[in-house]
């Protein structure tokens, strides 16, 4: 509501009226006081001998009690304001919608356009579409598309590979979208590397392209577990595949890695042409994170159970998964207890305790 000229402002009563009461136009010449809840301005001009707004003599020699004393932070602001007023009328004004280099200002750029290295002024980084050069955009090379990205079939350095590109979300702010996309991209690459280090079969990671938010991985020639369940599986295949899945999930959980999206669509089954043996490969670590909390492990098992038990014919598959999980995991007891709790409430996290 105004500024006070004194550290402890004195009140002005109505009986003692100031010499002039008017609207303040120059803050360094007026003092704000308060009379019965009404803000008034006391006009007390500077003495003739005072050239600075701070070196103002007072009657008792202490400038703190001078009517024109202004605190130091306010003095700096007033001086900057006066300098700005003096220079603004002598310089040529630039319209608000233009800039010296004839480019639109930052706030007028398209809000959903992600900046490339060239747009950020980095001339050393060349904008190059690697997916297009590898033939990812050609007809028939789009393998799948989900909520987070697309998967293209490409040839990377003479090897059959897949490119998983995370596309931008137009409903998010570009800066926030860039940070989230990069964080999830790097997190997925680290999760794949950690799973392979633990001994879980995953596609080999070839290259991480942060410019286009893409991962280049080994192309695994196999079918998803969802397709096999839909087409029908024998009891022997259910036991064999369920044993492998349970072992891999137990190894991940004991190593502190939570898959986050453990569904039948993210489990590939590869058939060896020579021996006709079936091998399980885990894919899609986009929602993986590091955790040793039994709650997260129970949620992982619950998601897998809901995905497998879509058809009653696959009940033995999940039984094989849990049996092997109990054998391979050293911390199966806490995981099973939390799995039973999650099963009762339906994946929602408990807020008690």
Secondary structure, DSSP 8 states (H G I E B T S, - for coil): ---BSSSS-----SSS--S-B---SSGGGEEEEEETTEEEEEE----TT--SSS----TTS-GGGSTT---HHHHHHHHHHHHHHHHHTTS----TT--TTS---GGGS-TT----TTTTT-SSS----HHHHTTTTSTT-EEEE-SSEEEEEEEETTEEEEEEEE---TTS-HHHHHHHHHHHHHHHHHHHHHHHHHT--B--EEEEETTTTEEEEE----EEHHHHHHH---HHHHHHHHHHHHHHHHHHHHTTEE-S---GGGEEEEE-TTT--EEEEE---TT-EE---HHHHHHHHHHHHHHHTTSGGGHHHHHHHHHHHHHH-SSHHHHHHHHHHHHHHTS------
